[in-house]
Amino acid sequence: VMLGAYSGAASACVTSARNFLSLHENMKKFAPLFALATLIFGAVGYERWPDALPVLSGLLATYALFYQKGVAMRMTFVCTCSLWLTHNVYYHSIGPSLMEAFMIVANLRTIYSLKKIEISSS
């Protein structure tokens, strides 16, 4: 499972359900449940320090998805992707490392576009 990174695999499963529910405004009440699930799966799968990175990423992303919007949410996503990137590099996982690097660039590009729109509309 994900090259032996069990906390990362558990975090990915929780992420799928969280992302789906966060699309609906009235689902904010589930945010603490996802934070708790992230912590539990992370504790169960913890073996060494890099295993804490997906857990921290999951907690930050949960907050961003349920409580932030726009640039603030994207800045948090840059942080979460950076945590995952560090985790993936530690485990020598090339494909996911490239994906996270791409996601960082995509989020930075989106932040730039949102700021550009914000400036032009003022």
N, C-alpha and C positions, 0 to 999 in steps of 0.2 A: 504494500500500500504506500504510494508516494515515496518510494525508496526508503521505507522504514520510518517515515516521519508521521507517526500516528496522530499526534495532536494537530498537525496540519491537515490531515485527511478528515478528522472529526470537525475541524473548523470549517472546512469546505462544505461539508454536508449541512451544517447549521446555516451557513451563508446562503445556500440555495433557497431554503424556506424563508429566511429573513428578507432577502431581496424581493421575493414575490409579495410578501405581506406588506412591505414598506411602500409599495405602490399605492396603497389605499390609505387615505388620510385618517380614517377612523380606526386604524389598526395600531396607533401609537401605544395603546395599552399593552401590547405584546413586546415592546422593546425591552423591558426588564427581564422578561422570560428568555429572550434570545441572549441577553447578556449573561444570565445565569447558566444557560445551556453552554455557552461558549466557555465559561469558566470551568464548568464540570467536565466537559470533554477535554479541555486543555489540561486539567489536573490529572485525569485518567491517563492521558497519553504522554504526559511529561516524562522525558528522559534526560535531557540536557538543556542548557540555557537557550539555544536557538528555538526550542519548542515553545517558549513563551512568546515569541514574536508573532505567530499567527493568532494567538489568544489576544494579545494587545491590539493587533490589527482588527480582529473581529469586534472587540469592544468599541474601538474608535469608529469603525464602519457602522455599527449598530446605531450609535449616537448620530452620526452624520445622516444616515438614511431616514431615520425617524424624526429628527429634530432640526436639521439644517437644510438649506436650499442654496442654489446658485454657487457663487464663488467660494463661500465658506465650506460648503459640502465638497466641492472639488479640491480645495486645499487639504481637507482632511483625507480625501481619497489619495492624494499624492503621498501623504504620510503613511497611510495604510499599505499602499503599493510598495513603498520603500521598505517597510518592515517585512513584507512578503519577499521582496527581492533579496534582502539580506538572508532570510531563511533559506531561500532556494539556492543562493550561491554557496552557503555553508554546506548544504547537502549535495552540491555539485549537480543540480538539476537544471540543465541547460535550457530546455524548452520553456518551462515555467519562468525561468529568469528572463528570457527574452520577452515573454508575454507581459511580465510586470514592468519591464523597461518600456515596452510599447504603451502600456496603460498610463505610466507616468507622463510620457510625452503627450498622449492623447488628452489627459486631464489638464496639463499645462497649456496645451493649445486651446482647449475649451475655456479655461480661465482667461486667456488672452482675448478670445472672441467675446466673452461676456463682458469683460472690462471695456473693450472697444465699443460695444453696443451701448454700454452704460455711459461712456463719455460722449458718444455722438447724440444720445437722446437728452443730454443735459444742456 
